[in-house]
Amino acid sequence: MVYRSVVRKALFRMHGGDAERVHETTLGLLERVSPAAGLVRRGPALERTVFGVRFPNPVGLAAGLDKNGRALPAWGALGFGFVEVGTVTRHPQPGNPRPRLFRLRASEAIINRMGFNNDGAQALADRLARLGPLSVPLGISLGKSKVTPVEEAVGDYRASLRALYRFGDYFAVNISSPNTPGLRGLQDRGALTELLSGLDEAARELAGGAAPKPILVKIAPDLTDGAIGELLEVCDGHGVSGLIATNTTLSREGLAPADRALAGEAGGLSGRPLAERAREVVRFVSRRTDGRLPIIGVGGIASPDDAARMLDAGASLVQLYTGFIYEGPGLVRRINRALAAR
């Protein structure tokens, strides 16, 4: 494959191997891609409506790759059926000190401790207003600003939702990144109840009498089954439209011996080592909810077979991030072709 043998090698050597600088350069190039909506893979076998949103195909771009929406028109042109921008916070923030992004090549994995570096909710709203409609549905991932105390998280999330509400087709509530202090505590029953109540109320106000836009919750793969069960009970009682399973993991299981030197880096792990656990969480959620709660499956999807197994586990849609980095744009087309053939 040309991407793996030539393009990826060149990208990984660029900027002395600095993964974050390569990421920024690539986004800069993608900003120049023509938004050719005709390249979005469509067809009766691929199109589906999930939580009230019509998706031309089930393969989406996960949050984190295009935090500030710099290259939004390009993702549909590369074949994605939807894109999730962010995670964005109410206040602009630089994120954690560099270096904070590490490739674990032998494991086809990434460790990141980015810390929600982004330009802020209002800056994203301004960019989306200038950009106009996209060729594919847009999800917006919302997170807590680092400067905001955990006890004031509800107001922080609500402010971001208000700034961005008119632009998103759905909103993801990120309470599971391991890189913002105290954030994962928002998955606990009491904190989550307060947060979802506040967001549900805000969404209904913003909808102005229409049906509120879908709100999804993104969960960590490190939760126990009991904790996931409690979380699902809270989601069920507060109008949550779906779940995103899963975020990155603090586990270092499944890494290749060649990557052990990097295993001690702080941050969340994504990529192939996460695939099995992500499917387990999706399967558990699907069974616990009798398939009533739509799931976006994400974690370790690097081949058409990975995507098919995630859908078979109970996901309605899938998202790519690390697999896209290692396999390139052709992965999106290969997955859609295989799913259409099924």
Short mmCIF file of the C-alpha atoms (twelve columns), coordinates in Angstrom:
data_MODEL
# 
_entry.id   MODEL 
# 
loop_
_atom_site.group_PDB 
_atom_site.id 
_atom_site.type_symbol 
_atom_site.label_atom_id 
_atom_site.label_alt_id 
_atom_site.label_comp_id 
_atom_site.label_asym_id 
_atom_site.label_seq_id 
_atom_site.Cartn_x 
_atom_site.Cartn_y 
_atom_site.Cartn_z 
_atom_site.pdbx_PDB_model_num 
ATOM 1   C CA . MET A 1   0.000   0.000  0.000  1 
ATOM 2   C CA . VAL A 2   1.420   3.368  -1.071 1 
ATOM 3   C CA . TYR A 3   0.294   5.187  2.066  1 
ATOM 4   C CA . ARG A 4   1.962   2.750  4.484  1 
ATOM 5   C CA . SER A 5   5.140   2.245  2.461  1 
ATOM 6   C CA . VAL A 6   5.756   5.797  1.253  1 
ATOM 7   C CA . VAL A 7   3.464   8.524  2.590  1 
ATOM 8   C CA . ARG A 8   3.361   7.397  6.203  1 
ATOM 9   C CA . LYS A 9   7.119   6.956  6.362  1 
ATOM 10  C CA . ALA A 10  7.604   10.472 5.030  1 
ATOM 11  C CA . LEU A 11  5.079   11.956 7.458  1 
ATOM 12  C CA . PHE A 12  6.538   10.152 10.463 1 
ATOM 13  C CA . ARG A 13  10.029  11.472 9.607  1 
ATOM 14  C CA . MET A 14  8.825   15.044 9.092  1 
ATOM 15  C CA . HIS A 15  9.840   17.654 11.703 1 
ATOM 16  C CA . GLY A 16  12.300  15.216 13.220 1 
ATOM 17  C CA . GLY A 17  9.478   12.846 14.127 1 
ATOM 18  C CA . ASP A 18  7.628   15.420 16.281 1 
ATOM 19  C CA . ALA A 19  4.125   13.904 16.143 1 
ATOM 20  C CA . GLU A 20  2.276   17.077 17.068 1 
ATOM 21  C CA . ARG A 21  4.067   19.258 14.517 1 
ATOM 22  C CA . VAL A 22  3.326   16.668 11.829 1 
ATOM 23  C CA . HIS A 23  -0.311  16.697 12.916 1 
ATOM 24  C CA . GLU A 24  -0.487  20.496 12.604 1 
ATOM 25  C CA . THR A 25  1.208   20.462 9.189  1 
ATOM 26  C CA . THR A 26  -1.185  17.816 7.910  1 
ATOM 27  C CA . LEU A 27  -4.195  19.808 9.103  1 
ATOM 28  C CA . GLY A 28  -2.803  22.825 7.290  1 
ATOM 29  C CA . LEU A 29  -2.667  20.812 4.064  1 
ATOM 30  C CA . LEU A 30  -6.176  19.469 4.581  1 
ATOM 31  C CA . GLU A 31  -7.491  23.020 4.953  1 
ATOM 32  C CA . ARG A 32  -6.726  23.399 1.251  1 
ATOM 33  C CA . VAL A 33  -8.653  20.302 0.151  1 
ATOM 34  C CA . SER A 34  -11.651 21.116 -2.017 1 
ATOM 35  C CA . PRO A 35  -14.911 20.273 -0.204 1 
ATOM 36  C CA . ALA A 36  -16.008 17.821 -2.906 1 
ATOM 37  C CA . ALA A 37  -19.228 16.529 -1.414 1 
ATOM 38  C CA . GLY A 38  -19.510 13.999 -4.220 1 
ATOM 39  C CA . LEU A 39  -16.718 11.943 -2.661 1 
ATOM 40  C CA . VAL A 40  -18.826 11.097 0.383  1 
ATOM 41  C CA . ARG A 41  -19.662 7.405  0.035  1 
ATOM 42  C CA . ARG A 42  -23.448 7.019  -0.051 1 
ATOM 43  C CA . GLY A 43  -25.983 4.381  -0.972 1 
ATOM 44  C CA . PRO A 44  -28.933 2.462  0.498  1 
ATOM 45  C CA . ALA A 45  -26.618 -0.087 2.104  1 
ATOM 46  C CA . LEU A 46  -24.652 2.612  3.911  1 
ATOM 47  C CA . GLU A 47  -27.131 5.372  4.737  1 
ATOM 48  C CA . ARG A 48  -28.768 5.229  8.145  1 
ATOM 49  C CA . THR A 49  -30.691 7.425  10.559 1 
ATOM 50  C CA . VAL A 50  -29.404 7.336  14.130 1 
ATOM 51  C CA . PHE A 51  -30.813 9.440  17.010 1 
ATOM 52  C CA . GLY A 52  -32.784 11.378 14.412 1 
ATOM 53  C CA . VAL A 53  -29.800 12.348 12.244 1 
ATOM 54  C CA . ARG A 54  -29.375 11.042 8.701  1 
ATOM 55  C CA . PHE A 55  -25.827 9.798  8.005  1 
ATOM 56  C CA . PRO A 56  -24.695 9.113  4.404  1 
ATOM 57  C CA . ASN A 57  -22.434 6.359  5.729  1 
ATOM 58  C CA . PRO A 58  -21.570 5.075  9.206  1 
ATOM 59  C CA . VAL A 59  -17.838 5.915  9.259  1 
ATOM 60  C CA . GLY A 60  -17.011 9.118  11.134 1 
ATOM 61  C CA . LEU A 61  -13.963 11.060 12.207 1 
ATOM 62  C CA . ALA A 62  -13.497 10.967 15.979 1 
ATOM 63  C CA . ALA A 63  -13.030 14.063 18.100 1 
ATOM 64  C CA . GLY A 64  -9.466  15.148 18.749 1 
ATOM 65  C CA . LEU A 65  -8.062  15.062 15.251 1 
ATOM 66  C CA . ASP A 66  -9.562  18.404 14.169 1 
ATOM 67  C CA . LYS A 67  -10.126 20.155 17.477 1 
ATOM 68  C CA . ASN A 68  -10.721 23.637 16.080 1 
ATOM 69  C CA . GLY A 69  -12.540 22.683 12.882 1 
ATOM 70  C CA . ARG A 70  -9.711  23.849 10.664 1 
ATOM 71  C CA . ALA A 71  -10.232 21.265 7.929  1 
ATOM 72  C CA . LEU A 72  -13.937 20.491 8.211  1 
ATOM 73  C CA . PRO A 73  -14.767 20.546 4.473  1 
ATOM 74  C CA . ALA A 74  -11.987 18.042 3.776  1 
ATOM 75  C CA . TRP A 75  -13.358 15.160 5.826  1 
ATOM 76  C CA . GLY A 76  -16.416 14.576 3.649  1 
ATOM 77  C CA . ALA A 77  -14.142 14.784 0.617  1 
ATOM 78  C CA . LEU A 78  -12.087 11.949 2.111  1 
ATOM 79  C CA . GLY A 79  -15.178 9.770  2.388  1 
ATOM 80  C CA . PHE A 80  -16.244 10.230 6.014  1 
ATOM 81  C CA . GLY A 81  -19.987 10.094 6.662  1 
ATOM 82  C CA . PHE A 82  -19.773 12.482 9.600  1 
ATOM 83  C CA . VAL A 83  -17.189 14.394 11.582 1 
ATOM 84  C CA . GLU A 84  -16.871 15.237 15.271 1 
ATOM 85  C CA . VAL A 85  -14.988 18.428 16.008 1 
ATOM 86  C CA . GLY A 86  -13.341 19.312 19.324 1 
ATOM 87  C CA . THR A 87  -13.109 18.613 22.129 1 
ATOM 88  C CA . VAL A 88  -13.858 22.305 22.634 1 
ATOM 89  C CA . THR A 89  -14.066 24.151 25.948 1 
ATOM 90  C CA . ARG A 90  -15.802 27.348 26.998 1 
ATOM 91  C CA . HIS A 91  -12.481 29.144 27.503 1 
ATOM 92  C CA . PRO A 92  -9.534  29.009 25.079 1 
ATOM 93  C CA . GLN A 93  -6.673  26.996 26.545 1 
ATOM 94  C CA . PRO A 94  -3.197  25.901 25.468 1 
ATOM 95  C CA . GLY A 95  -3.406  22.387 26.871 1 
ATOM 96  C CA . ASN A 96  -0.612  20.557 28.641 1 
ATOM 97  C CA . PRO A 97  3.110   21.216 28.094 1 
ATOM 98  C CA . ARG A 98  4.819   19.639 25.095 1 
ATOM 99  C CA . PRO A 99  5.775   16.960 24.212 1 
ATOM 100 C CA . ARG A 100 2.308   15.494 24.717 1 
ATOM 101 C CA . LEU A 101 1.714   13.236 21.713 1 
ATOM 102 C CA . PHE A 102 3.625   9.988  21.178 1 
ATOM 103 C CA . ARG A 103 3.471   7.342  18.452 1 
ATOM 104 C CA . LEU A 104 3.911   3.728  19.527 1 
ATOM 105 C CA . ARG A 105 4.600   2.384  16.049 1 
ATOM 106 C CA . ALA A 106 5.043   -1.317 16.734 1 
ATOM 107 C CA . SER A 107 1.666   -1.353 18.507 1 
ATOM 108 C CA . GLU A 108 -0.005  1.008  16.013 1 
ATOM 109 C CA . ALA A 109 -1.049  3.099  18.980 1 
ATOM 110 C CA . ILE A 110 -0.806  6.664  20.251 1 
ATOM 111 C CA . ILE A 111 -0.451  8.095  23.747 1 
ATOM 112 C CA . ASN A 112 -1.676  11.645 24.166 1 
ATOM 113 C CA . ARG A 113 -1.947  14.050 27.055 1 
ATOM 114 C CA . MET A 114 -3.031  17.043 24.996 1 
ATOM 115 C CA . GLY A 115 -5.321  18.477 27.665 1 
ATOM 116 C CA . PHE A 116 -8.118  19.889 25.468 1 
ATOM 117 C CA . ASN A 117 -5.909  22.428 23.693 1 
ATOM 118 C CA . ASN A 118 -8.340  24.527 21.626 1 
ATOM 119 C CA . ASP A 119 -9.312  28.070 20.670 1 
ATOM 120 C CA . GLY A 120 -12.517 28.057 22.720 1 
ATOM 121 C CA . ALA A 121 -16.217 27.651 21.964 1 
ATOM 122 C CA . GLN A 122 -16.782 31.159 20.616 1 
ATOM 123 C CA . ALA A 123 -13.849 30.922 18.198 1 
ATOM 124 C CA . LEU A 124 -15.234 27.638 16.853 1 
ATOM 125 C CA . ALA A 125 -18.693 29.192 16.528 1 
ATOM 126 C CA . ASP A 126 -17.238 32.085 14.546 1 
ATOM 127 C CA . ARG A 127 -15.397 29.680 12.221 1 
ATOM 128 C CA . LEU A 128 -18.517 27.581 11.650 1 
ATOM 129 C CA . ALA A 129 -20.565 30.688 10.903 1 
ATOM 130 C CA . ARG A 130 -18.075 31.696 8.207  1 
ATOM 131 C CA . LEU A 131 -17.876 28.184 6.804  1 
ATOM 132 C CA . GLY A 132 -21.562 27.535 6.236  1 
ATOM 133 C CA . PRO A 133 -23.222 24.117 5.813  1 
ATOM 134 C CA . LEU A 134 -21.094 20.983 5.515  1 
ATOM 135 C CA . SER A 135 -21.618 17.994 3.238  1 
ATOM 136 C CA . VAL A 136 -21.901 15.614 6.213  1 
ATOM 137 C CA . PRO A 137 -23.400 15.786 9.732  1 
ATOM 138 C CA . LEU A 138 -21.340 17.602 12.354 1 
ATOM 139 C CA . GLY A 139 -20.889 16.459 15.925 1 
ATOM 140 C CA . ILE A 140 -19.370 18.832 18.472 1 
ATOM 141 C CA . SER A 141 -17.515 17.415 21.467 1 
ATOM 142 C CA . LEU A 142 -17.804 19.548 24.607 1 
ATOM 143 C CA . GLY A 143 -15.361 19.432 27.514 1 
ATOM 144 C CA . LYS A 144 -14.686 21.265 30.767 1 
ATOM 145 C CA . SER A 145 -12.256 24.181 30.799 1 
ATOM 146 C CA . LYS A 146 -9.248  23.460 32.984 1 
ATOM 147 C CA . VAL A 147 -9.627  26.806 34.785 1 
ATOM 148 C CA . THR A 148 -13.205 25.969 35.770 1 
ATOM 149 C CA . PRO A 149 -13.561 24.163 39.113 1 
ATOM 150 C CA . VAL A 150 -15.311 20.808 38.860 1 
ATOM 151 C CA . GLU A 151 -18.170 22.107 41.014 1 
ATOM 152 C CA . GLU A 152 -18.853 24.755 38.340 1 
ATOM 153 C CA . ALA A 153 -18.673 22.328 35.410 1 
ATOM 154 C CA . VAL A 154 -22.387 22.519 34.566 1 
ATOM 155 C CA . GLY A 155 -22.237 26.234 33.783 1 
ATOM 156 C CA . ASP A 156 -19.065 25.712 31.749 1 
ATOM 157 C CA . TYR A 157 -20.616 23.028 29.541 1 
ATOM 158 C CA . ARG A 158 -23.866 24.993 29.193 1 
ATOM 159 C CA . ALA A 159 -21.982 28.077 27.974 1 
ATOM 160 C CA . SER A 160 -20.282 26.040 25.244 1 
ATOM 161 C CA . LEU A 161 -23.583 24.449 24.240 1 
ATOM 162 C CA . ARG A 162 -25.217 27.870 23.934 1 
ATOM 163 C CA . ALA A 163 -22.380 29.216 21.777 1 
ATOM 164 C CA . LEU A 164 -22.417 26.252 19.399 1 
ATOM 165 C CA . TYR A 165 -25.967 24.938 19.451 1 
ATOM 166 C CA . ARG A 166 -27.084 26.191 16.050 1 
ATOM 167 C CA . PHE A 167 -24.118 24.569 14.276 1 
ATOM 168 C CA . GLY A 168 -24.086 20.998 15.586 1 
ATOM 169 C CA . ASP A 169 -26.174 18.044 14.435 1 
ATOM 170 C CA . TYR A 170 -25.357 16.352 17.741 1 
ATOM 171 C CA . PHE A 171 -23.292 17.155 20.825 1 
ATOM 172 C CA . ALA A 172 -20.935 14.818 22.670 1 
ATOM 173 C CA . VAL A 173 -20.368 15.397 26.375 1 
ATOM 174 C CA . ASN A 174 -16.754 14.435 27.015 1 
ATOM 175 C CA . ILE A 175 -16.440 13.455 30.660 1 
ATOM 176 C CA . SER A 176 -13.902 10.703 30.105 1 
ATOM 177 C CA . SER A 177 -10.614 12.207 28.930 1 
ATOM 178 C CA . PRO A 178 -7.836  11.267 31.365 1 
ATOM 179 C CA . ASN A 179 -5.949  14.510 30.678 1 
ATOM 180 C CA . THR A 180 -8.063  17.116 32.526 1 
ATOM 181 C CA . PRO A 181 -7.849  16.896 36.342 1 
ATOM 182 C CA . GLY A 182 -11.124 15.791 37.925 1 
ATOM 183 C CA . LEU A 183 -12.947 15.323 34.612 1 
ATOM 184 C CA . ARG A 184 -13.549 11.587 34.907 1 
ATOM 185 C CA . GLY A 185 -15.224 12.209 38.263 1 
ATOM 186 C CA . LEU A 186 -18.122 13.646 36.275 1 
ATOM 187 C CA . GLN A 187 -18.981 10.060 35.288 1 
ATOM 188 C CA . ASP A 188 -20.082 9.422  38.891 1 
ATOM 189 C CA . ARG A 189 -23.834 9.222  39.444 1 
ATOM 190 C CA . GLY A 190 -24.325 12.469 41.381 1 
ATOM 191 C CA . ALA A 191 -22.111 14.671 39.228 1 
ATOM 192 C CA . LEU A 192 -23.429 13.179 35.998 1 
ATOM 193 C CA . THR A 193 -27.042 13.650 37.081 1 
ATOM 194 C CA . GLU A 194 -26.442 17.342 37.728 1 
ATOM 195 C CA . LEU A 195 -24.544 17.837 34.471 1 
ATOM 196 C CA . LEU A 196 -27.056 16.067 32.235 1 
ATOM 197 C CA . SER A 197 -29.997 17.801 33.907 1 
ATOM 198 C CA . GLY A 198 -28.369 21.161 33.209 1 
ATOM 199 C CA . LEU A 199 -27.570 20.330 29.600 1 
ATOM 200 C CA . ASP A 200 -31.010 18.857 28.919 1 
ATOM 201 C CA . GLU A 201 -32.639 22.005 30.264 1 
ATOM 202 C CA . ALA A 202 -30.362 24.230 28.176 1 
ATOM 203 C CA . ALA A 203 -30.952 22.191 25.006 1 
ATOM 204 C CA . ARG A 204 -34.715 22.431 25.422 1 
ATOM 205 C CA . GLU A 205 -34.495 26.194 25.878 1 
ATOM 206 C CA . LEU A 206 -32.285 26.558 22.819 1 
ATOM 207 C CA . ALA A 207 -34.609 24.357 20.736 1 
ATOM 208 C CA . GLY A 208 -37.393 26.896 21.216 1 
ATOM 209 C CA . GLY A 209 -40.223 24.378 21.261 1 
ATOM 210 C CA . ALA A 210 -38.741 22.044 18.641 1 
ATOM 211 C CA . ALA A 211 -37.209 18.702 19.536 1 
ATOM 212 C CA . PRO A 212 -33.807 19.342 21.164 1 
ATOM 213 C CA . LYS A 213 -30.714 18.234 19.274 1 
ATOM 214 C CA . PRO A 214 -29.193 14.903 20.353 1 
ATOM 215 C CA . ILE A 215 -26.826 14.859 23.311 1 
ATOM 216 C CA . LEU A 216 -24.459 11.906 23.649 1 
ATOM 217 C CA . VAL A 217 -22.151 10.933 26.495 1 
ATOM 218 C CA . LYS A 218 -18.603 9.729  25.820 1 
ATOM 219 C CA . ILE A 219 -17.357 7.207  28.357 1 
ATOM 220 C CA . ALA A 220 -14.010 5.780  29.408 1 
ATOM 221 C CA . PRO A 221 -13.019 2.172  28.699 1 
ATOM 222 C CA . ASP A 222 -11.594 1.901  32.206 1 
ATOM 223 C CA . LEU A 223 -14.987 1.907  33.987 1 
ATOM 224 C CA . THR A 224 -16.173 -1.314 35.611 1 
ATOM 225 C CA . ASP A 225 -19.387 -2.924 34.399 1 
ATOM 226 C CA . GLY A 226 -21.059 -1.736 37.588 1 
ATOM 227 C CA . ALA A 227 -20.000 1.861  36.998 1 
ATOM 228 C CA . ILE A 228 -21.162 1.704  33.371 1 
ATOM 229 C CA . GLY A 229 -24.496 0.315  34.553 1 
ATOM 230 C CA . GLU A 230 -24.970 3.243  36.947 1 
ATOM 231 C CA . LEU A 231 -24.009 5.688  34.223 1 
ATOM 232 C CA . LEU A 232 -26.578 4.161  31.882 1 
ATOM 233 C CA . GLU A 233 -29.291 4.554  34.507 1 
ATOM 234 C CA . VAL A 234 -28.505 8.265  34.769 1 
ATOM 235 C CA . CYS A 235 -28.432 8.653  30.975 1 
ATOM 236 C CA . ASP A 236 -31.778 6.900  30.685 1 
ATOM 237 C CA . GLY A 237 -33.368 9.377  33.076 1 
ATOM 238 C CA . HIS A 238 -32.052 12.540 31.459 1 
ATOM 239 C CA . GLY A 239 -32.855 12.361 27.774 1 
ATOM 240 C CA . VAL A 240 -29.455 11.205 26.531 1 
ATOM 241 C CA . SER A 241 -29.738 10.211 22.869 1 
ATOM 242 C CA . GLY A 242 -26.728 7.921  22.652 1 
ATOM 243 C CA . LEU A 243 -23.341 6.878  23.939 1 
ATOM 244 C CA . ILE A 244 -19.833 7.099  22.480 1 
ATOM 245 C CA . ALA A 245 -17.739 4.129  23.550 1 
ATOM 246 C CA . THR A 246 -14.926 4.620  24.168 1 
ATOM 247 C CA . ASN A 247 -12.390 7.319  24.964 1 
ATOM 248 C CA . THR A 248 -8.683  6.569  25.434 1 
ATOM 249 C CA . THR A 249 -7.482  4.217  28.163 1 
ATOM 250 C CA . LEU A 250 -5.005  4.490  31.024 1 
ATOM 251 C CA . SER A 251 -4.201  0.795  30.575 1 
ATOM 252 C CA . ARG A 252 -0.989  -0.217 28.829 1 
ATOM 253 C CA . GLU A 253 -2.012  -3.807 28.161 1 
ATOM 254 C CA . GLY A 254 -1.297  -5.222 24.733 1 
ATOM 255 C CA . LEU A 255 1.656   -3.025 23.825 1 
ATOM 256 C CA . ALA A 256 4.433   -4.517 21.723 1 
ATOM 257 C CA . PRO A 257 7.810   -5.017 23.507 1 
ATOM 258 C CA . ALA A 258 9.371   -2.391 21.233 1 
ATOM 259 C CA . ASP A 259 7.047   0.256  22.714 1 
ATOM 260 C CA . ARG A 260 7.734   -0.397 26.388 1 
ATOM 261 C CA . ALA A 261 10.031  2.630  26.630 1 
ATOM 262 C CA . LEU A 262 7.062   4.887  25.879 1 
ATOM 263 C CA . ALA A 263 4.538   2.979  27.978 1 
ATOM 264 C CA . GLY A 264 5.371   5.097  31.023 1 
ATOM 265 C CA . GLU A 265 4.347   8.349  29.347 1 
ATOM 266 C CA . ALA A 266 1.287   9.836  31.049 1 
ATOM 267 C CA . GLY A 267 -1.890  10.151 29.012 1 
ATOM 268 C CA . GLY A 268 -4.552  8.159  27.249 1 
ATOM 269 C CA . LEU A 269 -3.720  5.278  24.926 1 
ATOM 270 C CA . SER A 270 -5.573  4.793  21.636 1 
ATOM 271 C CA . GLY A 271 -5.168  2.420  18.707 1 
ATOM 272 C CA . ARG A 272 -5.031  -1.341 18.201 1 
ATOM 273 C CA . PRO A 273 -4.436  -2.300 21.875 1 
ATOM 274 C CA . LEU A 274 -7.780  -0.671 22.759 1 
ATOM 275 C CA . ALA A 275 -9.867  -2.535 20.171 1 
ATOM 276 C CA . GLU A 276 -10.942 -5.528 22.243 1 
ATOM 277 C CA . ARG A 277 -11.868 -3.493 25.316 1 
ATOM 278 C CA . ALA A 278 -13.804 -0.951 23.242 1 
ATOM 279 C CA . ARG A 279 -15.854 -3.765 21.711 1 
ATOM 280 C CA . GLU A 280 -16.467 -5.246 25.154 1 
ATOM 281 C CA . VAL A 281 -17.879 -1.942 26.383 1 
ATOM 282 C CA . VAL A 282 -20.054 -1.550 23.284 1 
ATOM 283 C CA . ARG A 283 -21.355 -5.111 23.693 1 
ATOM 284 C CA . PHE A 284 -22.104 -4.549 27.388 1 
ATOM 285 C CA . VAL A 285 -23.957 -1.292 26.749 1 
ATOM 286 C CA . SER A 286 -25.956 -2.805 23.889 1 
ATOM 287 C CA . ARG A 287 -27.023 -5.793 25.990 1 
ATOM 288 C CA . ARG A 288 -27.759 -3.750 29.100 1 
ATOM 289 C CA . THR A 289 -30.013 -1.375 27.126 1 
ATOM 290 C CA . ASP A 290 -31.499 -4.091 24.871 1 
ATOM 291 C CA . GLY A 291 -30.149 -2.141 21.915 1 
ATOM 292 C CA . ARG A 292 -32.372 0.871  22.649 1 
ATOM 293 C CA . LEU A 293 -29.517 3.333  23.152 1 
ATOM 294 C CA . PRO A 294 -27.576 4.090  19.960 1 
ATOM 295 C CA . ILE A 295 -23.819 3.686  20.284 1 
ATOM 296 C CA . ILE A 296 -20.963 5.218  18.330 1 
ATOM 297 C CA . GLY A 297 -18.150 2.681  18.583 1 
ATOM 298 C CA . VAL A 298 -14.599 3.992  18.609 1 
ATOM 299 C CA . GLY A 299 -11.290 2.468  19.634 1 
ATOM 300 C CA . GLY A 300 -8.766  0.442  17.678 1 
ATOM 301 C CA . ILE A 301 -10.601 0.384  14.346 1 
ATOM 302 C CA . ALA A 302 -7.865  -0.084 11.740 1 
ATOM 303 C CA . SER A 303 -9.479  -2.364 9.129  1 
ATOM 304 C CA . PRO A 304 -12.853 -3.185 7.582  1 
ATOM 305 C CA . ASP A 305 -13.001 -6.274 9.805  1 
ATOM 306 C CA . ASP A 306 -12.502 -4.114 12.914 1 
ATOM 307 C CA . ALA A 307 -15.385 -1.877 11.848 1 
ATOM 308 C CA . ALA A 308 -17.639 -4.847 11.117 1 
ATOM 309 C CA . ARG A 309 -16.881 -6.412 14.499 1 
ATOM 310 C CA . MET A 310 -17.694 -3.121 16.242 1 
ATOM 311 C CA . LEU A 311 -21.035 -2.904 14.446 1 
ATOM 312 C CA . ASP A 312 -21.735 -6.553 15.238 1 
ATOM 313 C CA . ALA A 313 -21.033 -5.795 18.906 1 
ATOM 314 C CA . GLY A 314 -23.923 -3.319 18.856 1 
ATOM 315 C CA . ALA A 315 -22.623 -0.018 17.498 1 
ATOM 316 C CA . SER A 316 -24.772 1.935  15.036 1 
ATOM 317 C CA . LEU A 317 -21.875 4.081  13.803 1 
ATOM 318 C CA . VAL A 318 -18.089 3.922  14.085 1 
ATOM 319 C CA . GLN A 319 -15.345 6.534  14.357 1 
ATOM 320 C CA . LEU A 320 -11.691 6.539  13.357 1 
ATOM 321 C CA . TYR A 321 -8.690  8.389  14.735 1 
ATOM 322 C CA . THR A 322 -5.522  6.387  15.339 1 
ATOM 323 C CA . GLY A 323 -6.366  3.869  12.611 1 
ATOM 324 C CA . PHE A 324 -6.671  6.780  10.176 1 
ATOM 325 C CA . ILE A 325 -3.207  8.013  11.206 1 
ATOM 326 C CA . TYR A 326 -1.597  4.618  10.597 1 
ATOM 327 C CA . GLU A 327 -3.656  3.441  7.598  1 
ATOM 328 C CA . GLY A 328 -4.407  6.711  5.810  1 
ATOM 329 C CA . PRO A 329 -7.497  7.979  3.951  1 
ATOM 330 C CA . GLY A 330 -7.879  4.722  2.043  1 
ATOM 331 C CA . LEU A 331 -9.106  3.091  5.255  1 
ATOM 332 C CA . VAL A 332 -12.362 5.073  5.104  1 
ATOM 333 C CA . ARG A 333 -13.088 3.891  1.562  1 
ATOM 334 C CA . ARG A 334 -12.135 0.274  2.332  1 
ATOM 335 C CA . ILE A 335 -14.467 0.154  5.318  1 
ATOM 336 C CA . ASN A 336 -17.382 1.647  3.410  1 
ATOM 337 C CA . ARG A 337 -16.873 -0.701 0.463  1 
ATOM 338 C CA . ALA A 338 -16.813 -3.713 2.784  1 
ATOM 339 C CA . LEU A 339 -19.911 -2.570 4.685  1 
ATOM 340 C CA . ALA A 340 -21.789 -1.949 1.444  1 
ATOM 341 C CA . ALA A 341 -20.898 -5.459 0.291  1 
ATOM 342 C CA . ARG A 342 -22.290 -6.909 3.523  1 
# 
